[in-house]
Amino acid sequence: MQKKTIQAAFLLALGEVGYIFLVAMFFHTMEKYFGGQPDPPAPFGMVIILTLLVLSAAVSGALILGKPLLMYLDGKKRESVELFAFTLGWLVLFLVISIAVLAYRS
């Protein structure tokens, strides 16, 4: 069971990193296309950013907490906590690797 939990946590963390990458690419693309233009009227810019924040919180919450929460509600409390902890561990590892790659490249 431990190996399956670690693999599932890896996939959940990888999905989260993939989603973060997509959001980062969205910002990069928008900067490329709209960077030289005047800023949108204040309410529209704030609405776009806050909507993306809420959407990102929902997607990230579903990816990180969805499966562990369902497992917890099914009575698999220990397994759900393990899955959540391993998922966070993989995310930390991905973060450390990303920082190391950036530090090496600069």
CYANA upper distance limits for C-alpha pairs under 8 A (distance plus 0.5 A):
  1 MET  CA      5 THR  CA      6.72
  2 GLN  CA      6 ILE  CA      6.74
  3 LYS  CA      7 GLN  CA      6.70
  4 LYS  CA      8 ALA  CA      6.51
  5 THR  CA      9 ALA  CA      6.53
  5 THR  CA     79 GLU  CA      8.17
  5 THR  CA     82 GLU  CA      7.86
  5 THR  CA     83 LEU  CA      6.22
  5 THR  CA     86 PHE  CA      8.24
  6 ILE  CA     10 PHE  CA      6.61
  6 ILE  CA     83 LEU  CA      7.60
  6 ILE  CA     86 PHE  CA      6.74
  6 ILE  CA     87 THR  CA      8.36
  7 GLN  CA     11 LEU  CA      6.83
  8 ALA  CA     12 LEU  CA      6.72
  8 ALA  CA     83 LEU  CA      7.95
  9 ALA  CA     13 ALA  CA      6.56
  9 ALA  CA     83 LEU  CA      6.23
  9 ALA  CA     84 PHE  CA      7.77
  9 ALA  CA     86 PHE  CA      6.09
  9 ALA  CA     87 THR  CA      4.85
  9 ALA  CA     90 TRP  CA      7.68
 10 PHE  CA     14 LEU  CA      6.46
 10 PHE  CA     86 PHE  CA      8.15
 10 PHE  CA     87 THR  CA      6.76
 10 PHE  CA     90 TRP  CA      6.55
 11 LEU  CA     15 GLY  CA      6.55
 12 LEU  CA     16 GLU  CA      6.80
 12 LEU  CA     63 LEU  CA      6.53
 12 LEU  CA     64 ILE  CA      7.04
 12 LEU  CA     87 THR  CA      7.05
 13 ALA  CA     17 VAL  CA      6.68
 13 ALA  CA     63 LEU  CA      8.30
 13 ALA  CA     64 ILE  CA      7.77
 13 ALA  CA     87 THR  CA      6.01
 13 ALA  CA     88 LEU  CA      7.85
 13 ALA  CA     90 TRP  CA      6.53
 13 ALA  CA     91 LEU  CA      6.08
 14 LEU  CA     18 GLY  CA      6.55
 14 LEU  CA     91 LEU  CA      8.36
 15 GLY  CA     19 TYR  CA      6.68
 15 GLY  CA     63 LEU  CA      7.68
 16 GLU  CA     20 ILE  CA      6.67
 16 GLU  CA     60 SER  CA      6.90
 16 GLU  CA     63 LEU  CA      6.91
 16 GLU  CA     64 ILE  CA      7.98
 17 VAL  CA     21 PHE  CA      6.59
 17 VAL  CA     91 LEU  CA      8.14
 17 VAL  CA     94 PHE  CA      8.43
 18 GLY  CA     22 LEU  CA      6.78
 19 TYR  CA     23 VAL  CA      6.84
 20 ILE  CA     24 ALA  CA      6.66
 21 PHE  CA     25 MET  CA      6.59
 22 LEU  CA     26 PHE  CA      6.62
 23 VAL  CA     27 PHE  CA      6.90
 24 ALA  CA     28 HIS  CA      6.68
 25 MET  CA     29 THR  CA      6.44
 26 PHE  CA     30 MET  CA      6.59
 27 PHE  CA     31 GLU  CA      6.61
 28 HIS  CA     32 LYS  CA      6.79
 29 THR  CA     33 TYR  CA      6.76
 30 MET  CA     34 PHE  CA      6.13
 30 MET  CA     35 GLY  CA      7.66
 31 GLU  CA     35 GLY  CA      4.99
 39 ASP  CA     45 GLY  CA      8.29
 40 PRO  CA     44 PHE  CA      6.87
 40 PRO  CA     45 GLY  CA      6.41
 41 PRO  CA     45 GLY  CA      7.13
 42 ALA  CA     46 MET  CA      6.85
 43 PRO  CA     47 VAL  CA      6.50
 44 PHE  CA     48 ILE  CA      6.67
 45 GLY  CA     49 ILE  CA      6.81
 46 MET  CA     50 LEU  CA      6.47
 47 VAL  CA     51 THR  CA      6.37
 48 ILE  CA     52 LEU  CA      6.65
 49 ILE  CA     53 LEU  CA      6.65
 50 LEU  CA     54 VAL  CA      6.70
 51 THR  CA     55 LEU  CA      6.60
 52 LEU  CA     56 SER  CA      6.41
 53 LEU  CA     57 ALA  CA      6.61
 54 VAL  CA     58 ALA  CA      6.75
 55 LEU  CA     59 VAL  CA      6.68
 56 SER  CA     60 SER  CA      6.35
 57 ALA  CA     61 GLY  CA      6.30
 58 ALA  CA     62 ALA  CA      6.60
 59 VAL  CA     63 LEU  CA      6.67
 60 SER  CA     64 ILE  CA      6.43
 60 SER  CA     65 LEU  CA      8.47
 61 GLY  CA     65 LEU  CA      5.82
 61 GLY  CA     66 GLY  CA      7.21
 62 ALA  CA     66 GLY  CA      5.01
 62 ALA  CA     67 LYS  CA      8.29
 63 LEU  CA     67 LYS  CA      8.04
 64 ILE  CA     68 PRO  CA      8.24
 64 ILE  CA     84 PHE  CA      7.53
 64 ILE  CA     87 THR  CA      7.55
 65 LEU  CA     69 LEU  CA      6.31
 65 LEU  CA     84 PHE  CA      7.52
 66 GLY  CA     70 LEU  CA      6.83
 67 LYS  CA     71 MET  CA      6.66
 67 LYS  CA     80 SER  CA      8.17
 68 PRO  CA     72 TYR  CA      6.54
 68 PRO  CA     79 GLU  CA      8.35
 68 PRO  CA     80 SER  CA      4.88
 68 PRO  CA     81 VAL  CA      7.30
 68 PRO  CA     83 LEU  CA      6.74
 68 PRO  CA     84 PHE  CA      6.51
 69 LEU  CA     73 LEU  CA      6.67
 69 LEU  CA     80 SER  CA      7.35
 70 LEU  CA     74 ASP  CA      6.72
 71 MET  CA     75 GLY  CA      7.04
 71 MET  CA     76 LYS  CA      5.77
 71 MET  CA     77 LYS  CA      7.34
 71 MET  CA     79 GLU  CA      7.79
 71 MET  CA     80 SER  CA      5.89
 72 TYR  CA     76 LYS  CA      5.58
 72 TYR  CA     77 LYS  CA      5.16
 72 TYR  CA     78 ARG  CA      8.45
 72 TYR  CA     79 GLU  CA      8.33
 72 TYR  CA     80 SER  CA      5.96
 72 TYR  CA     81 VAL  CA      8.40
 73 LEU  CA     77 LYS  CA      8.27
 76 LYS  CA     80 SER  CA      6.59
 77 LYS  CA     81 VAL  CA      6.79
 78 ARG  CA     82 GLU  CA      6.71
 79 GLU  CA     83 LEU  CA      6.58
 80 SER  CA     84 PHE  CA      6.68
 81 VAL  CA     85 ALA  CA      6.56
 82 GLU  CA     86 PHE  CA      6.49
 83 LEU  CA     87 THR  CA      6.51
 84 PHE  CA     88 LEU  CA      6.78
 85 ALA  CA     89 GLY  CA      6.61
 86 PHE  CA     90 TRP  CA      6.64
 87 THR  CA     91 LEU  CA      6.77
 88 LEU  CA     92 VAL  CA      6.70
 89 GLY  CA     93 LEU  CA      6.71
 90 TRP  CA     94 PHE  CA      6.62
 91 LEU  CA     95 LEU  CA      6.64
 92 VAL  CA     96 VAL  CA      6.66
 93 LEU  CA     97 ILE  CA      6.64
 94 PHE  CA     98 SER  CA      6.59
 95 LEU  CA     99 ILE  CA      6.68
 96 VAL  CA    100 ALA  CA      6.57
 97 ILE  CA    101 VAL  CA      6.62
 98 SER  CA    102 LEU  CA      6.72
 99 ILE  CA    103 ALA  CA      6.53
100 ALA  CA    104 TYR  CA      6.52
101 VAL  CA    105 ARG  CA      6.66
102 LEU  CA    106 SER  CA      6.82
